[in-house]
Each structure stands twice: as C-alpha cells, then as structure tokens.
Amino acid sequence: MPLVTRTPLEKNAGPYPRRWFALIVLCLSLLIVVMANTSLIVAAPDMTRDLRLSSSDLQWVIDGYTVPYAALMLVLGAIGDKYSRRGALIAGLLIFAGGSVLGSQADQTNLVITARAIMGLGAAVVMPATLSLLVATFPRRERAKAITAWTATSGLAIAVGPLVAGWLMEDHAWGSTFLINIPIALLAVVGALALVPPSRAEAMGRIDYVGGLLSIVSVGSLVYAIIEGPHFGWGAGPVAAAVVAGVGFVAFTVWELRHPHPMLDVRKFTLRPFSGSMIAVLFFFFGAFGSIYYSTQFLQFVLGYDPLETGIRLLPLAGAVFVGAAVTARLAPRLGVKAMVVPGMALGALGVLLLTQIDEGSAYTAFLPTLLLLGFAIGLSVSPATDTIMGSFPESELGVGGGANDTALELGGSLGIAVLGSLLATAYKDKLGALAGGHVPAEVLDPARESVGGGLAVAGQVAKSPSGGPEQAQALVDAVNESFAHAVAHTSLVGGVIMAVGALTVLAVLPGRRTGRLQEGAAEDR
C-alpha cells in the first residue's frame, strides 16, 4: 500500500476501494472539531478561576471559536471544491492543531480567545471538507450509511469531549484539553494522505468571491449579535451587528439571484426537501446544544460532580446516538426522510420538556431520560436531513453543500446556547433575588446573582467571613441550588416549546415521500 494516495478520486474506474477506511479518517477529523466545543464545558470552571475570567471573557473564550467557524464554512467549502478537498482537510487540521498549541500554552485571556479563533478557522475548513469528501467518495447506494456514521460521530463527540477533558483534568491543568487535539489532528493528517484520495470539482467555474464576502459579513454579524445581545444587552454593538446581518442577507440574496455562478444558489430554499432539512438541523441543534449546556452545569455545580464524573454521566447520550443511527439506517430507505426527521424532532422536544420537572432535590437520574431521548433523536433525525441537504447539490458544489449544512448546525447551536443561556441567567438571577434578598447583604447577593458558579464561590467566602459563618453560607448554597433548578425548569419549557414549533414547521415543510422524490428529481434535472 503506498504511503500517499495519489490517484484522484475522479480517475477511479469504480467506487474507491478503500472508502470505508477513508471514512474513519473523516470521522476522526470531525470528532476533534466537535470535541473542541464540548470539552470546554467541563474545563470552563478551572479556566475561569485560573485566568480570572469575567462572564464576558468566558463567553468569548467559548464563542471565539464559533464566529469564524460559522462565518467561513460556506466560502472555505467552495475553495476546497475548486482546488483540493483533501488539501483543504489537511490544511484545516494543521491550522486547528496550531491553534491548539497556542491555547495549551496561553496564560492570558486574549491569547486563549485568539487560540480559539484560530481553531475555529481550522474547523471551518475541516467540517465542510469532511462532508464533501464523504459524498464524493461513496456511491449513492452507500452514501446514507456513510452519512449516518458521520452523524453518529458528531453525537459521540458531544459526550466524549467532556469525558476526555474530565479524564485529563484529573492530573493535568485545563491546557491539556487543548493538547489532546494535536496528536489526533496529526494522526488524521497522516491518515488523509494515506487513505483519502485527492478530489476536486471538475466542472466548477470561478468562485463567487463577492457572494462569499457577503456571506461572511452576514453570518459573522448574525452570530456576533446572537452571542452579545442576549447575554450582555442589546446595546449599540449587537444592534448594529443585527442590522448589518439583515442588510447583508438581503444583499447576498439579490447578488446570488443575479450571479451566473452563485456561491450558494438561494433558489434551493424553494425546494421543500432542502429547506425543510435545513430548518430541522437548525432547530434540532438549538435545543440539543442549549439543554446540554445547562444540564452539564447542574451536574457540576448543584450535584457536585467533578469533570470526569460529569463526562461519564454524559455517555448514555453517545450510546443512544448509535441506537438511533442504527434505526434510521434500516428504516429511512423504506419510510423516507420525513418519517425519520419529524418523530426525531418530537422526541428531542419531549426530552427537553422533561427537564421542566427539575428541582433542587433532583438527582442525575432526572437527567438520564433527556440524555437518552436527545441522543436517540440525533441519531434518528440528523443523518437523513444531512443526506437530503447534500443530495441537493451537484458534484461541483459539495463543499458548499457541506458548508450550508454545517452553518445551519452551528447557527442552531449558537442560538441555543445564547438564547437559552440568557433565559437561564435571567431566571436564576430573579429567583435568587426573591429567595435571598433581604437575608444577605447586597454586596454579597449581587456577585452571587451573576452565575451559579459565582453564587457557590460567594457562599464559600461567607463561610469564612466573621460576619457570616457556616449556617449563613449553607442558606445561600440552598438558595443558589433552588434558583438554578428553577432556572433549568423554566428555560427547558421555553426550549422544548421552541423545538416543538420547529418540529411542526418541519412537518409542514418537508414533503411526503412521493412528493420528495419528484422534487429531488426536478432538482437533479436543474
């Protein structure tokens, strides 16, 4: 076997013989991209303490990755199509590894945010490249199975990220959660050279860089507004970003409609299979990422699990993803996309709504049904939706298709964490004020209302204070726990309702199996 695969995919007489080994490399690349976000959930408390992060600092440590990741995927996917999909994958992995090196050594907030932004740039190259290479490598009859494996990997990473980070932090500092990316990225680079064939779009014209620039400005501004507005108030910055995003999307649409070779043919949104699947991906990850974000905080802060224990308790989600993936691989070819996606979204909404029963006395078992339902729903729904999205694009636009799918995923996740996180913070702050106001001094209550972690830290200080003591500290701890449990229940009601609305929207938009086939055929003819 040659050390480097040199024969272009397009010159193979039949299906690429080592395509299933290539899929392992693609899934490994996807794994670290998703883990980079989920591992930070359990590392955040230690980072906050060591770097003395404010709430705004922590938010941008998390979302410094998200902005370039979401904004650049469409353009970088097109560049990969034009020049080299495998080259894009390798370049993205190396950029990602470089950002990880910087993050592991950073001892200042700005350096950590910069490192995360570099990693986000790398992820924006890797993510669409994995999907475009997958679709280009596998024949149509095997593609659904390969996309199911790809989707299961992303679900696995949601649970494995916190587990690996927790295991590393048993004996190492939070910087180790960056370092773990480096050997995996380098292994994926070697695997890509040996097992993934070169591939690029043969009939692709000039890249629509104006459309690409408009998409970057629009998506980047939208993500910035989503992050800043709900968390820190709708001041001049977030409002201006929202206006720029709105104007940018209108300009992008007008430009793409008139361009002979658009970056993204916006007419695809008139195709019900495509638009319904995009809506499904966005709404699904809105609820999934948002609920996992605050559930993990409850496990750590209220139930007192350390990072490793928290990661272990998220593993049922990963197992349920594989069960859902096995079910959809068997049933989707027979029943169609709609029969998989809509029930999956309904199960996901039910899983989030179950968290409305959380109170201060809830144990881990109260979260287990939600983890199982969300995991099963991810496995059941996301791969048919992704397969439909990718099937809407010709061979020359597979990178753009991957970028469109992944942008919907990342926008949904960003919205979920920002919107539900903001609701969570407001509900917690209001409830703690009602419970503890008048019982503790304002100089103690104000910092305690900032976050559940801040409330528990203040309680620790009260316990050591001559004017406080253990009894007053315990009363504050009880109030913090009750307030956060109330916030989780309140936020889950809103999140579950939004997911249910999304499910009903997808039910209305996605066509039935017969109609879907006719529309897909029409799309292929165009």
C-alpha atoms as one frame of an Amber mdcrd trajectory, in Angstrom:
protein
   0.000   0.000   0.000   1.532   3.382  -0.982   2.285   5.831   1.798   0.423
   8.586  -0.061  -2.665   8.036  -2.202  -2.046   9.984  -5.403  -4.725   8.803
  -7.839  -7.510  11.405  -7.997 -10.907  10.114  -6.993 -12.347  11.125 -10.362
  -9.967   8.714 -12.194 -11.098   5.586 -10.354 -12.977   3.220 -12.668 -15.445
   2.319  -9.921 -16.032   3.153  -6.272 -12.847   3.936  -4.377 -11.818   0.566
  -2.851 -10.596   1.954   0.494 -13.532   4.287   1.024 -14.531   2.802   4.397
 -11.020   3.370   5.734 -11.175   6.917   4.355 -14.437   7.362   6.262 -12.612
   6.580   9.519 -10.202   9.456   8.787 -13.078  11.825   8.000 -14.896  10.861
  11.180 -11.724  11.275  13.237 -11.316  14.784  11.792 -14.931  15.595  12.632
 -14.523  14.221  16.148 -11.929  16.755  17.299 -13.760  19.675  15.673 -16.914
  18.958  17.704 -14.976  17.950  20.830 -13.268  21.345  20.845 -16.569  22.900
  21.895 -17.964  20.237  24.213 -14.722  19.630  26.130 -14.664  23.285  27.125
 -17.908  22.824  29.081 -16.115  20.940  31.870 -12.859  22.904  31.578 -14.592
  26.294  31.943 -14.700  26.408  35.775 -10.926  25.845  36.078 -10.199  28.323
  33.286 -12.416  30.917  34.976 -10.551  30.535  38.254  -7.023  30.473  36.827
  -7.463  33.308  34.319  -9.912  35.306  36.485 -12.382  35.386  33.605 -15.370
  37.679  33.750 -18.718  36.483  32.405 -17.982  38.310  29.141 -14.478  36.811
  28.943 -15.782  33.277  29.410 -18.471  33.809  26.805 -15.862  34.864  24.241
 -13.484  32.055  25.177 -16.327  29.740  24.195 -17.609  31.703  21.198 -14.276
  32.926  19.850 -14.336  29.501  18.177 -17.902  29.853  16.919 -17.750  33.133
  14.978 -15.078  32.205  12.381 -16.339  28.628  12.346 -19.876  29.601  11.319
 -18.971  32.592   9.133 -16.313  30.971   6.942 -17.608  27.463   6.239 -19.520
  28.324   3.060 -16.595  30.123   1.412 -13.916  27.681   2.521 -16.063  24.770
   1.374 -16.205  26.314  -2.104 -12.436  26.877  -2.143 -11.916  23.225  -1.207
 -14.181  22.171  -4.095 -12.244  24.359  -6.534  -8.680  23.430  -5.643  -8.458
  20.326  -3.456 -10.855  18.818  -0.933  -8.154  16.655   0.610  -5.761  19.587
   0.649  -8.393  21.657   2.433  -8.887  18.907   5.017  -5.152  18.664   5.725
  -4.683  22.447   5.847  -7.620  22.791   8.214  -6.282  20.088  10.524  -2.864
  21.762  10.678  -4.420  25.175  11.427  -6.556  23.546  14.102  -3.506  21.886
  15.643  -1.609  25.201  15.610  -4.434  26.926  17.469  -4.466  24.073  19.975
  -0.742  24.517  20.671  -1.282  28.221  21.342  -4.278  27.530  23.577  -2.408
  24.982  25.676   0.351  27.497  26.445  -1.768  30.640  26.843  -1.865  32.314
  30.243  -3.838  35.417  29.245  -7.490  35.743  28.294  -6.813  37.409  24.934
  -4.395  34.659  23.944  -6.933  31.955  24.761  -9.596  33.739  22.717  -7.107
  34.120  19.838  -6.240  30.428  20.032  -9.915  29.503  19.945 -10.451  31.763
  16.913  -7.568  30.049  15.068  -9.085  26.683  15.921 -12.436  27.954  14.616
 -10.761  28.912  11.327  -9.317  25.412  11.050 -12.681  23.858  11.889 -14.345
  25.970   9.176 -12.038  24.289   6.644 -12.282  20.771   8.096 -16.027  20.473
   8.631 -17.295  21.046   5.049 -14.306  19.140   3.655 -15.290  16.004   5.579
 -18.818  16.060   4.139 -17.781  16.914   0.562 -15.133  14.166   0.566 -17.619
  11.698   2.007 -20.242  12.406  -0.650 -17.667  12.406  -3.459 -16.098   9.141
  -2.266 -19.186   7.000  -1.696 -21.616   5.878  -4.391 -25.220   6.897  -3.887
 -26.316   3.471  -2.637 -23.815   3.628   0.261 -23.939   7.330   0.982 -26.752
   7.245   3.542 -24.825   4.699   5.645 -21.667   6.804   5.479 -23.531   9.975
   6.472 -25.150   8.047   9.323 -21.666   7.165  10.593 -20.614  10.815  10.194
 -23.641  11.984  12.181 -23.106   9.351  14.881 -19.543  10.632  15.250 -20.773
  14.173  15.908 -23.167  12.821  18.545 -20.389  10.758  20.066 -18.155  13.835
  20.266 -20.806  15.724  22.261 -20.457  13.149  25.037 -16.819  12.128  24.600
 -15.480  15.712  24.695 -16.418  16.268  28.364 -15.298  12.724  29.244 -11.815
  13.125  27.738 -11.449  16.623  29.200 -12.520  15.370  32.624 -10.062  12.469
  32.479  -7.190  14.759  31.528  -8.040  17.251  34.244  -7.784  14.599  36.927
  -3.994  15.007  36.789  -3.372  17.970  34.484  -4.352  21.621  34.076  -7.047
  22.821  31.674  -4.407  23.396  28.981  -4.309  19.630  28.456  -7.777  19.822
  26.887  -6.149  21.770  24.043  -3.120  19.489  23.793  -5.197  16.347  23.227
  -6.245  17.756  19.834  -2.689  17.805  18.487  -1.883  14.065  18.197  -5.385
  13.334  16.899  -5.082  16.065  14.252  -1.648  14.827  13.158  -2.917  11.235
  13.015  -5.802  12.426  10.829  -3.332  14.246   8.525  -1.300  11.051   8.061
  -4.499   9.079   7.507  -5.732  11.615   4.949  -2.515  11.329   2.939  -2.574
   7.529   3.023  -6.282   6.735   2.730  -8.234   9.724   1.398  -7.881  10.196
  -2.370  -7.326  13.625  -3.937 -10.599  15.148  -5.100 -11.867  18.398  -6.556
 -14.789  19.597  -8.631 -14.026  19.161 -12.332 -16.690  21.432 -13.828 -16.548
  24.266 -11.341 -16.285  27.800 -12.679 -14.860  30.872 -10.987 -15.576  31.266
  -7.295 -18.130  33.923  -6.460 -15.941  35.829  -4.009 -18.361  38.763  -3.720
 -21.116  36.398  -2.638 -18.630  34.725  -0.325 -17.691  38.036   1.285 -21.363
  38.928   1.762 -21.986  35.551   3.406 -19.036  36.044   5.771 -20.229  39.511
   6.810 -23.847  38.384   7.188 -23.270  35.170   9.133 -20.442  36.633  11.208
 -22.537  39.661  12.192 -25.528  37.474  12.989 -23.508  35.155  15.226 -21.932
  38.141  16.985 -25.368  39.653  17.647 -26.667  36.273  18.868 -23.778  35.986
  21.320 -23.624  39.557  22.602 -27.268  40.632  22.638 -28.939  38.001  24.851
 -26.051  37.812  27.326 -24.873  41.399  27.676 -27.796  43.516  26.495 -28.844
  44.990  23.183 -26.521  47.956  23.124 -25.109  49.709  20.087 -22.740  46.860
  19.142 -25.221  43.957  18.979 -27.930  46.121  17.387 -25.511  47.357  14.709
 -24.387  43.775  14.071 -28.003  42.624  13.709 -28.689  45.445  11.213 -25.541
  44.586   9.234 -26.600  40.924   9.206 -30.079  41.794   7.914 -28.794  44.099
   5.190 -26.062  41.613   4.341 -28.507  38.731   3.856 -30.689  40.849   1.573
 -27.637  41.914  -0.457 -26.397  38.312  -0.559 -29.765  37.071  -1.831 -30.026
  39.733  -4.532 -26.432  39.132  -5.668 -26.787  35.352  -5.750 -30.025  35.543
  -7.749 -28.286  37.623 -10.428 -24.893  35.894 -10.488 -24.403  33.267 -13.236
 -22.358  31.040 -10.895 -23.515  31.890  -7.357 -21.683  30.850  -4.213 -24.974
  29.378  -2.964 -27.973  29.108  -5.263 -30.626  30.577  -2.954 -33.333  29.138
  -5.196 -32.665  25.846  -3.429 -34.634  27.186  -0.474 -37.758  26.908  -2.645
 -37.207  23.132  -2.701 -39.109  21.692   0.243 -36.740  18.759   0.951 -33.767
  21.132   1.171 -35.409  23.935   3.164 -37.198  21.506   5.492 -33.949  19.672
   6.227 -32.057  22.923   6.857 -34.769  24.049   9.294 -34.628  20.657  11.010
 -30.867  20.813  11.545 -31.051  24.379  12.887 -33.919  23.775  15.325 -32.594
  20.442  16.482 -29.185  21.729  17.481 -30.787  24.792  19.048 -32.431  22.560
  21.637 -29.702  19.939  21.903 -26.741  22.264  22.487 -28.698  24.626  24.737
 -30.049  21.898  27.036 -26.735  20.035  27.269 -25.036  23.359  28.097 -27.105
  23.976  31.221 -27.610  20.332  32.183 -23.850  19.960  32.450 -23.715  22.997
  34.727 -26.324  21.435  37.003 -24.331  18.200  37.206 -21.159  20.087  38.105
 -22.355  22.910  40.328 -25.504  21.604  42.005 -24.788  17.880  42.163 -21.076
  18.431  42.702 -19.660  16.069  40.075 -16.088  16.702  39.008 -15.203  16.985
  35.277 -14.517  13.257  34.843 -17.686  12.219  36.666 -19.674  14.670  34.547
 -18.196  13.274  31.341 -19.022   9.704  32.353 -22.623  10.688  33.015 -22.995
  12.089  29.502 -22.053   8.762  27.890 -25.654   7.478  27.656 -26.233  10.220
  25.104 -23.490   8.768  22.893 -24.890   5.246  23.215 -28.359   6.465  22.298
 -26.959   8.221  19.211 -25.689   4.894  17.875 -29.028   3.206  18.562 -30.858
   5.982  16.717 -28.377   5.786  13.850 -28.913   2.024  13.538 -32.687   2.518
  13.437 -32.569   5.273  10.800 -30.122   3.305   8.640 -32.678   0.483   8.499
 -35.927   2.456   8.269 -35.099   5.645   6.324 -34.732   3.859   2.941 -38.190
   2.329   3.446 -40.135   5.132   5.104 -38.429   8.265   3.807 -36.817  11.314
   5.352 -39.938  12.897   6.820 -40.829   9.760   8.772 -37.420   9.897  10.486
 -36.846  13.625  10.949 -40.199  14.735  12.372 -40.540  11.985  15.035 -36.898
  12.552  15.971 -37.512  16.259  16.487 -40.623  15.464  18.539 -38.604  13.107
  20.746 -35.925  15.769  21.153 -38.570  18.308  22.204 -40.000  15.807  24.681
 -36.531  15.202  26.103 -36.023  18.917  26.723 -39.522  19.319  28.187 -38.812
  16.551  30.708 -36.303  18.919  32.314 -39.202  21.136  33.411 -39.550  18.682
  36.314 -36.091  19.529  37.700 -35.985  20.940  41.227 -33.310  21.438  43.880
 -33.695  17.811  45.035 -33.246  16.262  41.576 -30.508  13.684  41.102 -28.656
  12.551  37.968 -31.451  10.069  37.193 -33.739  13.023  36.415 -31.421  13.961
  33.515 -30.922  10.446  32.175 -34.193  10.231  30.160 -33.377  13.551  28.492
 -29.877  12.403  27.532 -31.269   9.154  26.110 -34.037  10.861  24.143 -31.752
  13.577  22.760 -29.105  11.053  21.753 -31.638   8.767  20.071 -33.196  11.760
  18.301 -29.801  12.943  16.982 -29.104   9.504  15.556 -32.599   9.186  14.117
 -33.042  12.620  12.529 -29.815  14.373  11.651 -28.323  11.927   9.152 -31.440
  11.788   6.883 -31.631  15.589   6.978 -27.918  15.923   6.155 -28.194  13.344
   3.370 -31.067  15.339   1.864 -29.139  18.613   2.062 -26.043  17.126   0.438
 -28.167  15.413  -2.211 -29.447  18.845  -3.269 -26.009  19.895  -4.552 -24.195
  18.788  -7.721 -20.707  17.308  -7.543 -19.124  20.689  -8.244 -20.740  22.229
  -5.128 -20.301  19.534  -2.476 -18.111  21.771  -0.327 -20.764  24.486  -0.443
 -23.362  21.878   0.479 -21.285  20.796   3.455 -20.813  24.432   4.424 -24.569
  25.096   4.229 -25.395  22.066   6.377 -22.717  22.880   8.935 -23.658  26.569
   9.060 -27.236  25.582   9.955 -25.861  23.250  12.625 -23.540  25.865  14.102
 -26.132  28.655  13.959 -28.613  26.417  15.740 -26.100  25.517  18.432 -25.041
  29.145  18.876 -28.642  30.285  19.151 -29.410  27.541  21.641 -26.529  28.385
  23.956 -27.022  32.157  23.635 -30.816  32.381  23.868 -31.417  29.578  26.358
 -28.293  30.582  28.293 -29.634  34.128  28.564 -33.046  32.905  29.742 -31.297
  30.665  32.250 -29.217  33.525  33.650 -32.228  35.848  33.949 -34.424  33.243
  35.636 -31.621  32.335  38.056 -30.902  35.969  38.909 -34.577  36.811  39.523
 -35.247  33.728  41.637 -32.139  34.170  43.780 -33.074  37.786  44.376 -36.539
  36.694  45.537 -35.165  33.963  47.816 -32.141  35.687  49.323 -32.996  39.386
  49.023 -33.267  40.882  52.490 -31.482  37.909  54.071 -27.947  38.608  52.834
 -26.185  41.942  52.258 -26.378  43.468  48.775 -22.590  43.307  48.407 -22.866
  39.517  48.820 -26.041  38.994  46.800 -25.014  40.950  43.692 -21.986  38.793
  42.758 -23.912  35.635  43.726 -26.598  36.507  41.176 -24.093  36.571  38.291
 -23.987  32.793  37.880 -24.445  29.558  39.790 -20.651  29.168  39.994 -20.350
  32.705  41.311 -23.080  32.051  43.885 -21.316  28.983  45.250 -17.984  30.851
  45.332 -19.603  33.676  47.327 -21.068  31.114  49.723 -17.562  29.788  50.327
 -16.390  33.287  51.191 -19.356  33.809  53.524 -18.475  30.615  55.391 -15.023
  32.017  56.190 -16.219  35.536  56.985 -16.556  36.604  60.657 -19.828  38.327
  59.802 -21.177  35.214  58.101 -20.383  31.677  59.102 -21.319  28.126  58.010
 -25.035  28.498  58.713 -25.468  31.607  56.566 -23.256  30.083  53.873 -25.398
  26.934  53.748 -28.544  29.028  53.468 -27.023  30.815  50.482 -25.976  27.496
  48.904 -29.537  26.188  49.260 -30.916  29.363  47.686 -28.414  29.146  44.805
 -29.279  25.495  44.123 -33.023  26.144  44.260 -32.670  29.168  41.980 -30.623
  27.307  39.418 -33.012  24.346  39.438 -35.887  26.778  38.877 -33.945  28.381
  36.010 -33.308  24.987  34.378 -37.003  24.085  34.552 -38.126  27.478  33.233
 -35.586  27.504  30.393 -36.418  23.918  29.413 -40.063  24.852  28.998 -39.137
  27.604  26.553 -36.550  25.432  24.771 -38.931  22.481  24.494 -41.715  24.656
  23.090 -39.348  26.179  20.516 -38.243  22.689  19.461 -41.874  21.583  19.214
 -42.637  24.581  16.989 -39.629  23.591  14.891 -40.969  20.045  14.579 -44.364
  21.344  13.438 -42.667  23.655  10.939 -40.638  20.788   9.506 -43.777  18.631
   9.406 -45.420  21.285   7.244 -42.405  21.996   5.018 -40.908  18.557   4.358
 -42.797  16.779   1.602 -44.080  13.238   1.802 -42.010  10.504   0.286 -43.582
  10.586  -3.176 -43.525  14.392  -3.456 -39.975  14.483  -2.135 -38.802  12.092
  -4.832 -40.416  14.192  -7.556 -38.803  17.380  -6.237 -35.404  15.711  -5.850
 -35.664  14.544  -9.451 -36.522  18.056 -10.566 -33.567  19.424  -8.641 -31.242
  16.930 -10.294 -32.604  17.885 -13.720 -31.844  21.545 -12.999
